[in-house]
Amino acid sequence: MPLHATVEGWVESLALAHHAFLCAKQVTRIVGDEVDGIDANGYEPVREVEGLADTWWRGPDSLVALYTGEATALDFPRGRVALIHSGLDEWGLRGGVEAGDG
């Protein structure tokens, strides 16, 4: 199960995960079927990570990492995980990269 379209996208996702953990005021972990209840209205995909099975979404004050690759590959839906990094300011959301750059 490919997680990202390119090696560069995978590296971007690792860098974003590190950045989000450092900048977020709160991190919420959601697992299994509860992942389906995440409201993604107002969120946009973080295209730099080139996510296929594992994706990132950017909202007004949060970043959401959605990890589904292993759960799909192992046919184990309860293994899906979402991490919501909330309480981010503009620097936390974009790390100094302007919207549309990249």
Backbone atoms as SQL, in Angstrom:
CREATE TABLE atoms (id INTEGER PRIMARY KEY, chain TEXT, resi INTEGER, resn TEXT, atom TEXT, x REAL, y REAL, z REAL);
INSERT INTO atoms VALUES
  (1, 'A', 1, 'MET', 'N', 0.846, -1.172, 0.000),
  (2, 'A', 1, 'MET', 'CA', 0.000, 0.000, 0.000),
  (3, 'A', 1, 'MET', 'C', 0.890, 1.233, 0.000),
  (4, 'A', 2, 'PRO', 'N', 0.935, 1.970, -1.107),
  (5, 'A', 2, 'PRO', 'CA', 1.747, 3.185, -1.138),
  (6, 'A', 2, 'PRO', 'C', 1.129, 4.281, -0.266),
  (7, 'A', 3, 'LEU', 'N', 1.953, 4.866, 0.580),
  (8, 'A', 3, 'LEU', 'CA', 1.477, 5.913, 1.482),
  (9, 'A', 3, 'LEU', 'C', 1.538, 7.290, 0.845),
  (10, 'A', 4, 'HIS', 'N', 2.578, 7.511, 0.026),
  (11, 'A', 4, 'HIS', 'CA', 2.801, 8.803, -0.624),
  (12, 'A', 4, 'HIS', 'C', 3.193, 8.566, -2.078),
  (13, 'A', 5, 'ALA', 'N', 2.933, 9.564, -2.928),
  (14, 'A', 5, 'ALA', 'CA', 3.205, 9.424, -4.354),
  (15, 'A', 5, 'ALA', 'C', 4.700, 9.438, -4.666),
  (16, 'A', 6, 'THR', 'N', 5.494, 10.103, -3.819),
  (17, 'A', 6, 'THR', 'CA', 6.933, 10.199, -4.052),
  (18, 'A', 6, 'THR', 'C', 7.690, 10.111, -2.728),
  (19, 'A', 7, 'VAL', 'N', 8.978, 9.866, -2.823),
  (20, 'A', 7, 'VAL', 'CA', 9.835, 9.887, -1.635),
  (21, 'A', 7, 'VAL', 'C', 9.845, 11.294, -1.046),
  (22, 'A', 8, 'GLU', 'N', 9.849, 12.296, -1.913),
  (23, 'A', 8, 'GLU', 'CA', 9.841, 13.682, -1.445),
  (24, 'A', 8, 'GLU', 'C', 8.589, 13.966, -0.616),
  (25, 'A', 9, 'GLY', 'N', 7.436, 13.443, -1.071),
  (26, 'A', 9, 'GLY', 'CA', 6.193, 13.621, -0.332),
  (27, 'A', 9, 'GLY', 'C', 6.250, 12.959, 1.032),
  (28, 'A', 10, 'TRP', 'N', 6.863, 11.794, 1.091),
  (29, 'A', 10, 'TRP', 'CA', 7.024, 11.089, 2.362),
  (30, 'A', 10, 'TRP', 'C', 7.905, 11.908, 3.314),
  (31, 'A', 11, 'VAL', 'N', 9.016, 12.449, 2.786),
  (32, 'A', 11, 'VAL', 'CA', 9.898, 13.271, 3.610),
  (33, 'A', 11, 'VAL', 'C', 9.162, 14.521, 4.084),
  (34, 'A', 12, 'GLU', 'N', 8.382, 15.144, 3.201),
  (35, 'A', 12, 'GLU', 'CA', 7.577, 16.309, 3.591),
  (36, 'A', 12, 'GLU', 'C', 6.621, 15.956, 4.718),
  (37, 'A', 13, 'SER', 'N', 6.008, 14.769, 4.652),
  (38, 'A', 13, 'SER', 'CA', 5.056, 14.383, 5.695),
  (39, 'A', 13, 'SER', 'C', 5.762, 14.205, 7.039),
  (40, 'A', 14, 'LEU', 'N', 6.969, 13.665, 7.020),
  (41, 'A', 14, 'LEU', 'CA', 7.730, 13.516, 8.261),
  (42, 'A', 14, 'LEU', 'C', 8.108, 14.877, 8.828),
  (43, 'A', 15, 'ALA', 'N', 8.534, 15.782, 7.953),
  (44, 'A', 15, 'ALA', 'CA', 8.891, 17.131, 8.406),
  (45, 'A', 15, 'ALA', 'C', 7.659, 17.851, 8.952),
  (46, 'A', 16, 'LEU', 'N', 6.521, 17.697, 8.292),
  (47, 'A', 16, 'LEU', 'CA', 5.299, 18.338, 8.750),
  (48, 'A', 16, 'LEU', 'C', 4.858, 17.768, 10.102),
  (49, 'A', 17, 'ALA', 'N', 4.992, 16.472, 10.286),
  (50, 'A', 17, 'ALA', 'CA', 4.631, 15.855, 11.560),
  (51, 'A', 17, 'ALA', 'C', 5.479, 16.434, 12.693),
  (52, 'A', 18, 'HIS', 'N', 6.759, 16.566, 12.460),
  (53, 'A', 18, 'HIS', 'CA', 7.660, 17.141, 13.466),
  (54, 'A', 18, 'HIS', 'C', 7.264, 18.582, 13.760),
  (55, 'A', 19, 'HIS', 'N', 7.065, 19.359, 12.728),
  (56, 'A', 19, 'HIS', 'CA', 6.679, 20.764, 12.869),
  (57, 'A', 19, 'HIS', 'C', 5.353, 20.887, 13.630),
  (58, 'A', 20, 'ALA', 'N', 4.357, 20.092, 13.255),
  (59, 'A', 20, 'ALA', 'CA', 3.041, 20.177, 13.882),
  (60, 'A', 20, 'ALA', 'C', 3.112, 19.835, 15.366),
  (61, 'A', 21, 'PHE', 'N', 3.871, 18.798, 15.720),
  (62, 'A', 21, 'PHE', 'CA', 4.002, 18.428, 17.127),
  (63, 'A', 21, 'PHE', 'C', 4.665, 19.540, 17.942),
  (64, 'A', 22, 'LEU', 'N', 5.623, 20.242, 17.343),
  (65, 'A', 22, 'LEU', 'CA', 6.305, 21.316, 18.058),
  (66, 'A', 22, 'LEU', 'C', 5.425, 22.549, 18.241),
  (67, 'A', 23, 'CYS', 'N', 4.571, 22.840, 17.265),
  (68, 'A', 23, 'CYS', 'CA', 3.809, 24.088, 17.263),
  (69, 'A', 23, 'CYS', 'C', 2.398, 23.978, 17.835),
  (70, 'A', 24, 'ALA', 'N', 1.810, 22.805, 17.848),
  (71, 'A', 24, 'ALA', 'CA', 0.416, 22.657, 18.283),
  (72, 'A', 24, 'ALA', 'C', 0.276, 22.877, 19.789),
  (73, 'A', 25, 'LYS', 'N', -0.809, 23.522, 20.167),
  (74, 'A', 25, 'LYS', 'CA', -1.119, 23.679, 21.585),
  (75, 'A', 25, 'LYS', 'C', -1.752, 22.405, 22.136),
  (76, 'A', 26, 'GLN', 'N', -2.388, 21.634, 21.245),
  (77, 'A', 26, 'GLN', 'CA', -3.028, 20.392, 21.663),
  (78, 'A', 26, 'GLN', 'C', -2.988, 19.400, 20.505),
  (79, 'A', 27, 'VAL', 'N', -2.801, 18.120, 20.813),
  (80, 'A', 27, 'VAL', 'CA', -2.866, 17.061, 19.815),
  (81, 'A', 27, 'VAL', 'C', -3.912, 16.050, 20.291),
  (82, 'A', 28, 'THR', 'N', -4.879, 15.794, 19.417),
  (83, 'A', 28, 'THR', 'CA', -5.941, 14.844, 19.726),
  (84, 'A', 28, 'THR', 'C', -5.788, 13.626, 18.823),
  (85, 'A', 29, 'ARG', 'N', -5.840, 12.442, 19.414),
  (86, 'A', 29, 'ARG', 'CA', -5.696, 11.193, 18.669),
  (87, 'A', 29, 'ARG', 'C', -7.066, 10.539, 18.541),
  (88, 'A', 30, 'ILE', 'N', -7.444, 10.219, 17.305),
  (89, 'A', 30, 'ILE', 'CA', -8.710, 9.561, 17.023),
  (90, 'A', 30, 'ILE', 'C', -8.390, 8.266, 16.285),
  (91, 'A', 31, 'VAL', 'N', -9.061, 7.172, 16.660),
  (92, 'A', 31, 'VAL', 'CA', -8.746, 5.873, 16.061),
  (93, 'A', 31, 'VAL', 'C', -9.999, 5.168, 15.542),
  (94, 'A', 32, 'GLY', 'N', -9.762, 4.243, 14.625),
  (95, 'A', 32, 'GLY', 'CA', -10.812, 3.360, 14.118),
  (96, 'A', 32, 'GLY', 'C', -11.950, 4.084, 13.433),
  (97, 'A', 33, 'ASP', 'N', -13.163, 3.634, 13.691),
  (98, 'A', 33, 'ASP', 'CA', -14.339, 4.182, 13.036),
  (99, 'A', 33, 'ASP', 'C', -14.597, 5.639, 13.393),
  (100, 'A', 34, 'GLU', 'N', -14.071, 6.111, 14.520),
  (101, 'A', 34, 'GLU', 'CA', -14.246, 7.512, 14.901),
  (102, 'A', 34, 'GLU', 'C', -13.592, 8.459, 13.895),
  (103, 'A', 35, 'VAL', 'N', -12.636, 7.962, 13.126),
  (104, 'A', 35, 'VAL', 'CA', -11.976, 8.779, 12.098),
  (105, 'A', 35, 'VAL', 'C', -13.001, 9.276, 11.078),
  (106, 'A', 36, 'ASP', 'N', -14.016, 8.466, 10.806),
  (107, 'A', 36, 'ASP', 'CA', -15.042, 8.864, 9.839),
  (108, 'A', 36, 'ASP', 'C', -15.839, 10.079, 10.300),
  (109, 'A', 37, 'GLY', 'N', -15.840, 10.372, 11.584),
  (110, 'A', 37, 'GLY', 'CA', -16.599, 11.487, 12.125),
  (111, 'A', 37, 'GLY', 'C', -15.894, 12.829, 12.064),
  (112, 'A', 38, 'ILE', 'N', -14.690, 12.876, 11.542),
  (113, 'A', 38, 'ILE', 'CA', -13.963, 14.149, 11.451),
  (114, 'A', 38, 'ILE', 'C', -14.627, 15.022, 10.404),
  (115, 'A', 39, 'ASP', 'N', -14.948, 16.255, 10.784),
  (116, 'A', 39, 'ASP', 'CA', -15.557, 17.218, 9.871),
  (117, 'A', 39, 'ASP', 'C', -14.446, 17.964, 9.143),
  (118, 'A', 40, 'ALA', 'N', -14.313, 17.718, 7.840),
  (119, 'A', 40, 'ALA', 'CA', -13.239, 18.327, 7.044),
  (120, 'A', 40, 'ALA', 'C', -13.690, 19.585, 6.315),
  (121, 'A', 41, 'ASN', 'N', -14.876, 20.099, 6.629),
  (122, 'A', 41, 'ASN', 'CA', -15.320, 21.350, 6.004),
  (123, 'A', 41, 'ASN', 'C', -14.361, 22.470, 6.377),
  (124, 'A', 42, 'GLY', 'N', -13.944, 23.233, 5.390),
  (125, 'A', 42, 'GLY', 'CA', -13.006, 24.320, 5.622),
  (126, 'A', 42, 'GLY', 'C', -11.550, 23.891, 5.621),
  (127, 'A', 43, 'TYR', 'N', -11.290, 22.623, 5.330),
  (128, 'A', 43, 'TYR', 'CA', -9.918, 22.118, 5.286),
  (129, 'A', 43, 'TYR', 'C', -9.499, 21.912, 3.837),
  (130, 'A', 44, 'GLU', 'N', -8.204, 22.036, 3.599),
  (131, 'A', 44, 'GLU', 'CA', -7.655, 21.796, 2.268),
  (132, 'A', 44, 'GLU', 'C', -6.529, 20.775, 2.391),
  (133, 'A', 45, 'PRO', 'N', -6.333, 19.954, 1.359),
  (134, 'A', 45, 'PRO', 'CA', -5.217, 19.001, 1.432),
  (135, 'A', 45, 'PRO', 'C', -3.878, 19.728, 1.410),
  (136, 'A', 46, 'VAL', 'N', -2.924, 19.194, 2.139),
  (137, 'A', 46, 'VAL', 'CA', -1.552, 19.720, 2.095),
  (138, 'A', 46, 'VAL', 'C', -0.873, 18.987, 0.949),
  (139, 'A', 47, 'ARG', 'N', -0.818, 19.631, -0.195),
  (140, 'A', 47, 'ARG', 'CA', -0.382, 18.948, -1.421),
  (141, 'A', 47, 'ARG', 'C', 1.101, 18.568, -1.414),
  (142, 'A', 48, 'GLU', 'N', 1.904, 19.248, -0.606),
  (143, 'A', 48, 'GLU', 'CA', 3.340, 18.952, -0.583),
  (144, 'A', 48, 'GLU', 'C', 3.634, 17.533, -0.116),
  (145, 'A', 49, 'VAL', 'N', 2.749, 16.944, 0.697),
  (146, 'A', 49, 'VAL', 'CA', 3.023, 15.595, 1.200),
  (147, 'A', 49, 'VAL', 'C', 2.662, 14.522, 0.181),
  (148, 'A', 50, 'GLU', 'N', 1.954, 14.917, -0.870),
  (149, 'A', 50, 'GLU', 'CA', 1.575, 13.984, -1.934),
  (150, 'A', 50, 'GLU', 'C', 1.005, 12.699, -1.361),
  (151, 'A', 51, 'GLY', 'N', 0.110, 12.847, -0.392),
  (152, 'A', 51, 'GLY', 'CA', -0.464, 11.707, 0.299),
  (153, 'A', 51, 'GLY', 'C', -1.385, 10.873, -0.567),
  (154, 'A', 52, 'LEU', 'N', -1.248, 9.586, -0.469),
  (155, 'A', 52, 'LEU', 'CA', -2.154, 8.642, -1.120),
  (156, 'A', 52, 'LEU', 'C', -3.009, 7.990, -0.036),
  (157, 'A', 53, 'ALA', 'N', -2.423, 7.108, 0.745),
  (158, 'A', 53, 'ALA', 'CA', -3.146, 6.490, 1.850),
  (159, 'A', 53, 'ALA', 'C', -3.005, 7.308, 3.128),
  (160, 'A', 54, 'ASP', 'N', -1.880, 7.942, 3.310),
  (161, 'A', 54, 'ASP', 'CA', -1.642, 8.816, 4.462),
  (162, 'A', 54, 'ASP', 'C', -1.666, 10.248, 3.958),
  (163, 'A', 55, 'THR', 'N', -2.533, 11.058, 4.540),
  (164, 'A', 55, 'THR', 'CA', -2.722, 12.421, 4.037),
  (165, 'A', 55, 'THR', 'C', -2.689, 13.435, 5.166),
  (166, 'A', 56, 'TRP', 'N', -2.529, 14.692, 4.783),
  (167, 'A', 56, 'TRP', 'CA', -2.570, 15.816, 5.717),
  (168, 'A', 56, 'TRP', 'C', -3.566, 16.828, 5.185),
  (169, 'A', 57, 'TRP', 'N', -4.293, 17.463, 6.119),
  (170, 'A', 57, 'TRP', 'CA', -5.270, 18.488, 5.792),
  (171, 'A', 57, 'TRP', 'C', -4.983, 19.720, 6.638),
  (172, 'A', 58, 'ARG', 'N', -5.137, 20.907, 6.031),
  (173, 'A', 58, 'ARG', 'CA', -4.891, 22.176, 6.724),
  (174, 'A', 58, 'ARG', 'C', -6.216, 22.916, 6.884),
  (175, 'A', 59, 'GLY', 'N', -6.508, 23.307, 8.121),
  (176, 'A', 59, 'GLY', 'CA', -7.723, 24.065, 8.416),
  (177, 'A', 59, 'GLY', 'C', -7.382, 25.452, 8.923),
  (178, 'A', 60, 'PRO', 'N', -8.371, 26.158, 9.455),
  (179, 'A', 60, 'PRO', 'CA', -8.149, 27.531, 9.894),
  (180, 'A', 60, 'PRO', 'C', -7.158, 27.655, 11.051),
  (181, 'A', 61, 'ASP', 'N', -7.119, 26.684, 11.952),
  (182, 'A', 61, 'ASP', 'CA', -6.172, 26.746, 13.069),
  (183, 'A', 61, 'ASP', 'C', -5.628, 25.367, 13.445),
  (184, 'A', 62, 'SER', 'N', -5.697, 24.430, 12.493),
  (185, 'A', 62, 'SER', 'CA', -5.232, 23.078, 12.809),
  (186, 'A', 62, 'SER', 'C', -4.736, 22.342, 11.567),
  (187, 'A', 63, 'LEU', 'N', -3.914, 21.348, 11.841),
  (188, 'A', 63, 'LEU', 'CA', -3.444, 20.405, 10.827),
  (189, 'A', 63, 'LEU', 'C', -3.932, 19.025, 11.245),
  (190, 'A', 64, 'VAL', 'N', -4.419, 18.263, 10.281),
  (191, 'A', 64, 'VAL', 'CA', -4.917, 16.918, 10.566),
  (192, 'A', 64, 'VAL', 'C', -4.103, 15.918, 9.757),
  (193, 'A', 65, 'ALA', 'N', -3.504, 14.974, 10.451),
  (194, 'A', 65, 'ALA', 'CA', -2.786, 13.880, 9.800),
  (195, 'A', 65, 'ALA', 'C', -3.696, 12.663, 9.829),
  (196, 'A', 66, 'LEU', 'N', -3.928, 12.090, 8.671),
  (197, 'A', 66, 'LEU', 'CA', -4.789, 10.916, 8.570),
  (198, 'A', 66, 'LEU', 'C', -3.945, 9.746, 8.079),
  (199, 'A', 67, 'TYR', 'N', -3.764, 8.761, 8.939),
  (200, 'A', 67, 'TYR', 'CA', -2.935, 7.593, 8.641),
  (201, 'A', 67, 'TYR', 'C', -3.839, 6.377, 8.417),
  (202, 'A', 68, 'THR', 'N', -3.957, 5.944, 7.155),
  (203, 'A', 68, 'THR', 'CA', -4.827, 4.811, 6.835),
  (204, 'A', 68, 'THR', 'C', -4.111, 3.700, 6.076),
  (205, 'A', 69, 'GLY', 'N', -2.878, 3.930, 5.657),
  (206, 'A', 69, 'GLY', 'CA', -2.163, 2.969, 4.817),
  (207, 'A', 69, 'GLY', 'C', -1.981, 1.604, 5.432),
  (208, 'A', 70, 'GLU', 'N', -1.482, 1.547, 6.644),
  (209, 'A', 70, 'GLU', 'CA', -1.260, 0.251, 7.283),
  (210, 'A', 70, 'GLU', 'C', -2.580, -0.461, 7.536),
  (211, 'A', 71, 'ALA', 'N', -3.594, 0.284, 7.956),
  (212, 'A', 71, 'ALA', 'CA', -4.898, -0.321, 8.220),
  (213, 'A', 71, 'ALA', 'C', -5.486, -0.922, 6.949),
  (214, 'A', 72, 'THR', 'N', -5.300, -0.228, 5.830),
  (215, 'A', 72, 'THR', 'CA', -5.790, -0.734, 4.545),
  (216, 'A', 72, 'THR', 'C', -4.996, -1.960, 4.120),
  (217, 'A', 73, 'ALA', 'N', -3.681, -1.878, 4.207),
  (218, 'A', 73, 'ALA', 'CA', -2.832, -2.995, 3.783),
  (219, 'A', 73, 'ALA', 'C', -3.088, -4.251, 4.615),
  (220, 'A', 74, 'LEU', 'N', -3.390, -4.077, 5.884),
  (221, 'A', 74, 'LEU', 'CA', -3.598, -5.215, 6.779),
  (222, 'A', 74, 'LEU', 'C', -5.079, -5.581, 6.920),
  (223, 'A', 75, 'ASP', 'N', -5.941, -4.889, 6.159),
  (224, 'A', 75, 'ASP', 'CA', -7.386, -5.102, 6.246),
  (225, 'A', 75, 'ASP', 'C', -7.843, -5.020, 7.703),
  (226, 'A', 76, 'PHE', 'N', -7.436, -3.926, 8.366),
  (227, 'A', 76, 'PHE', 'CA', -7.701, -3.712, 9.784),
  (228, 'A', 76, 'PHE', 'C', -8.196, -2.275, 9.977),
  (229, 'A', 77, 'PRO', 'N', -9.489, -2.009, 9.661),
  (230, 'A', 77, 'PRO', 'CA', -10.014, -0.645, 9.725),
  (231, 'A', 77, 'PRO', 'C', -9.849, 0.030, 11.079),
  (232, 'A', 78, 'ARG', 'N', -9.840, -0.739, 12.150),
  (233, 'A', 78, 'ARG', 'CA', -9.658, -0.134, 13.477),
  (234, 'A', 78, 'ARG', 'C', -8.251, 0.420, 13.659),
  (235, 'A', 79, 'GLY', 'N', -7.345, 0.123, 12.714),
  (236, 'A', 79, 'GLY', 'CA', -5.984, 0.636, 12.781),
  (237, 'A', 79, 'GLY', 'C', -5.823, 2.029, 12.196),
  (238, 'A', 80, 'ARG', 'N', -6.901, 2.593, 11.654),
  (239, 'A', 80, 'ARG', 'CA', -6.822, 3.960, 11.121),
  (240, 'A', 80, 'ARG', 'C', -6.639, 4.942, 12.275),
  (241, 'A', 81, 'VAL', 'N', -5.793, 5.952, 12.051),
  (242, 'A', 81, 'VAL', 'CA', -5.503, 6.943, 13.085),
  (243, 'A', 81, 'VAL', 'C', -5.524, 8.330, 12.465),
  (244, 'A', 82, 'ALA', 'N', -6.113, 9.268, 13.190),
  (245, 'A', 82, 'ALA', 'CA', -6.043, 10.680, 12.820),
  (246, 'A', 82, 'ALA', 'C', -5.454, 11.433, 14.002),
  (247, 'A', 83, 'LEU', 'N', -4.534, 12.327, 13.719),
  (248, 'A', 83, 'LEU', 'CA', -3.970, 13.205, 14.737),
  (249, 'A', 83, 'LEU', 'C', -4.347, 14.631, 14.367),
  (250, 'A', 84, 'ILE', 'N', -5.048, 15.288, 15.265),
  (251, 'A', 84, 'ILE', 'CA', -5.462, 16.670, 15.030),
  (252, 'A', 84, 'ILE', 'C', -4.569, 17.572, 15.868),
  (253, 'A', 85, 'HIS', 'N', -3.754, 18.364, 15.183),
  (254, 'A', 85, 'HIS', 'CA', -2.840, 19.301, 15.829),
  (255, 'A', 85, 'HIS', 'C', -3.544, 20.653, 15.824),
  (256, 'A', 86, 'SER', 'N', -4.034, 21.097, 16.972),
  (257, 'A', 86, 'SER', 'CA', -4.849, 22.301, 17.006),
  (258, 'A', 86, 'SER', 'C', -4.177, 23.422, 17.784),
  (259, 'A', 87, 'GLY', 'N', -4.785, 24.620, 17.646),
  (260, 'A', 87, 'GLY', 'CA', -4.248, 25.805, 18.308),
  (261, 'A', 87, 'GLY', 'C', -3.050, 26.388, 17.588),
  (262, 'A', 88, 'LEU', 'N', -3.017, 26.246, 16.268),
  (263, 'A', 88, 'LEU', 'CA', -1.878, 26.730, 15.483),
  (264, 'A', 88, 'LEU', 'C', -2.134, 28.138, 14.966),
  (265, 'A', 89, 'ASP', 'N', -1.095, 28.954, 14.994),
  (266, 'A', 89, 'ASP', 'CA', -1.165, 30.265, 14.354),
  (267, 'A', 89, 'ASP', 'C', -0.717, 30.114, 12.902),
  (268, 'A', 90, 'GLU', 'N', -0.596, 31.210, 12.185),
  (269, 'A', 90, 'GLU', 'CA', -0.227, 31.134, 10.756),
  (270, 'A', 90, 'GLU', 'C', 1.131, 30.466, 10.568),
  (271, 'A', 91, 'TRP', 'N', 2.088, 30.740, 11.440),
  (272, 'A', 91, 'TRP', 'CA', 3.399, 30.087, 11.351),
  (273, 'A', 91, 'TRP', 'C', 3.249, 28.576, 11.574),
  (274, 'A', 92, 'GLY', 'N', 2.464, 28.202, 12.543),
  (275, 'A', 92, 'GLY', 'CA', 2.250, 26.788, 12.809),
  (276, 'A', 92, 'GLY', 'C', 1.561, 26.075, 11.682),
  (277, 'A', 93, 'LEU', 'N', 0.662, 26.778, 10.991),
  (278, 'A', 93, 'LEU', 'CA', -0.064, 26.169, 9.872),
  (279, 'A', 93, 'LEU', 'C', 0.787, 26.014, 8.635),
  (280, 'A', 94, 'ARG', 'N', 1.687, 26.963, 8.391),
  (281, 'A', 94, 'ARG', 'CA', 2.405, 26.985, 7.120),
  (282, 'A', 94, 'ARG', 'C', 3.926, 26.994, 7.245),
  (283, 'A', 95, 'GLY', 'N', 4.472, 27.188, 8.423),
  (284, 'A', 95, 'GLY', 'CA', 5.911, 27.158, 8.605),
  (285, 'A', 95, 'GLY', 'C', 6.649, 28.188, 7.766),
  (286, 'A', 96, 'GLY', 'N', 6.015, 29.327, 7.520),
  (287, 'A', 96, 'GLY', 'CA', 6.658, 30.383, 6.741),
  (288, 'A', 96, 'GLY', 'C', 6.483, 30.251, 5.250),
  (289, 'A', 97, 'VAL', 'N', 5.796, 29.198, 4.787),
  (290, 'A', 97, 'VAL', 'CA', 5.544, 29.008, 3.355),
  (291, 'A', 97, 'VAL', 'C', 4.210, 29.662, 3.025),
  (292, 'A', 98, 'GLU', 'N', 4.220, 30.559, 2.051),
  (293, 'A', 98, 'GLU', 'CA', 2.998, 31.226, 1.646),
  (294, 'A', 98, 'GLU', 'C', 2.054, 30.254, 0.943),
  (295, 'A', 99, 'ALA', 'N', 0.767, 30.488, 1.091),
  (296, 'A', 99, 'ALA', 'CA', -0.227, 29.664, 0.382),
  (297, 'A', 99, 'ALA', 'C', 0.059, 29.728, -1.102),
  (298, 'A', 100, 'GLY', 'N', 0.060, 28.573, -1.753),
  (299, 'A', 100, 'GLY', 'CA', 0.348, 28.508, -3.180),
  (300, 'A', 100, 'GLY', 'C', 1.803, 28.268, -3.509),
  (301, 'A', 101, 'ASP', 'N', 2.720, 28.451, -2.532),
  (302, 'A', 101, 'ASP', 'CA', 4.143, 28.150, -2.757),
  (303, 'A', 101, 'ASP', 'C', 4.362, 26.653, -2.651),
  (304, 'A', 102, 'GLY', 'N', 5.528, 26.238, -3.013),
  (305, 'A', 102, 'GLY', 'CA', 5.894, 24.855, -2.766),
  (306, 'A', 102, 'GLY', 'C', 6.131, 24.141, -3.994);
